[in-house]
């Protein structure tokens, strides 16, 4: 039997009970630069070779962070409704009131 727990509130959902899946993909936005005559004249093979030489000189343990990340969350009906009302949790961030000590 598959057990599903709400990733937001922790409620365990019974088999046959409705639950929802939120899938999020985070990736770097591509902002294409304007192509110029200087770009066409540049020796790209030399630039790639220089990048490879720099990579060889760096520590291999300094791995690059992946540019894309996929996330998956299971939500109960109540948490789904809250998520759809405020997917970026902006309301929750505005509820903090700090004293003026």
PLY file of the C-alpha trace (Angstrom):
ply
format ascii 1.0
element vertex 101
property float x
property float y
property float z
element edge 100
property int vertex1
property int vertex2
end_header
0.00 0.00 0.00
1.33 3.42 -0.98
1.40 6.00 1.81
1.16 9.65 0.86
1.89 12.45 3.30
1.25 16.14 2.65
4.63 17.83 2.20
3.26 21.05 3.67
1.32 20.11 6.82
2.38 16.47 7.29
-1.15 15.05 7.17
-1.23 11.40 6.10
-3.73 10.82 3.32
-5.64 7.58 3.16
-5.79 5.40 0.09
-8.47 6.71 -2.28
-8.46 10.17 -0.67
-7.82 13.07 -3.01
-4.37 14.58 -2.97
-2.55 16.87 -5.36
0.92 16.99 -6.88
2.83 20.22 -7.45
5.74 20.02 -9.88
8.14 22.94 -10.12
11.01 23.35 -12.54
13.60 26.02 -11.81
16.03 26.97 -14.56
18.14 29.88 -15.69
16.37 32.29 -18.01
18.00 32.72 -21.38
18.55 36.32 -22.37
19.96 36.24 -25.88
22.48 38.96 -26.53
22.51 40.85 -29.78
24.94 39.34 -32.28
27.52 41.82 -33.49
30.25 41.84 -36.16
32.85 41.53 -33.38
31.18 38.30 -32.23
31.50 36.87 -35.73
35.18 37.84 -35.96
36.11 36.36 -32.54
38.07 33.09 -32.41
35.61 30.91 -30.48
37.83 27.82 -30.58
40.53 29.70 -28.68
37.98 30.89 -26.09
36.72 27.32 -25.56
40.30 26.06 -25.23
41.02 28.71 -22.58
37.90 27.69 -20.62
38.97 24.04 -20.73
42.48 24.94 -19.50
40.98 26.95 -16.63
38.71 24.01 -15.74
41.69 21.64 -15.63
43.51 24.00 -13.26
40.61 24.19 -10.79
39.88 21.61 -8.11
37.59 18.86 -9.44
35.68 18.88 -6.12
34.36 22.34 -6.99
31.58 20.94 -9.14
29.25 23.32 -10.89
25.72 23.62 -9.55
23.13 22.22 -11.93
21.30 24.94 -13.84
17.97 23.08 -13.74
16.20 21.64 -10.72
12.90 19.80 -10.63
10.85 19.64 -7.44
7.76 17.57 -6.61
5.40 18.01 -3.65
2.28 16.11 -2.54
-0.43 18.34 -1.03
-3.69 17.66 0.81
-6.77 19.59 -0.42
-6.39 22.33 2.23
-2.73 22.96 1.47
-3.48 22.91 -2.26
-6.01 25.71 -1.80
-3.48 27.74 0.25
-0.77 27.11 -2.35
-2.98 28.25 -5.22
-3.94 31.43 -3.31
-0.30 32.34 -2.60
2.20 30.15 -4.52
5.22 32.34 -3.64
4.26 32.69 0.06
4.20 36.47 -0.17
1.33 36.71 2.34
3.25 34.70 4.92
6.31 36.93 4.54
4.22 40.06 5.15
2.71 38.73 8.40
5.90 39.31 10.40
5.66 42.36 12.65
8.84 43.35 14.45
8.84 45.47 17.58
10.79 48.72 17.59
13.18 47.82 20.44
0 1
1 2
2 3
3 4
4 5
5 6
6 7
7 8
8 9
9 10
10 11
11 12
12 13
13 14
14 15
15 16
16 17
17 18
18 19
19 20
20 21
21 22
22 23
23 24
24 25
25 26
26 27
27 28
28 29
29 30
30 31
31 32
32 33
33 34
34 35
35 36
36 37
37 38
38 39
39 40
40 41
41 42
42 43
43 44
44 45
45 46
46 47
47 48
48 49
49 50
50 51
51 52
52 53
53 54
54 55
55 56
56 57
57 58
58 59
59 60
60 61
61 62
62 63
63 64
64 65
65 66
66 67
67 68
68 69
69 70
70 71
71 72
72 73
73 74
74 75
75 76
76 77
77 78
78 79
79 80
80 81
81 82
82 83
83 84
84 85
85 86
86 87
87 88
88 89
89 90
90 91
91 92
92 93
93 94
94 95
95 96
96 97
97 98
98 99
99 100
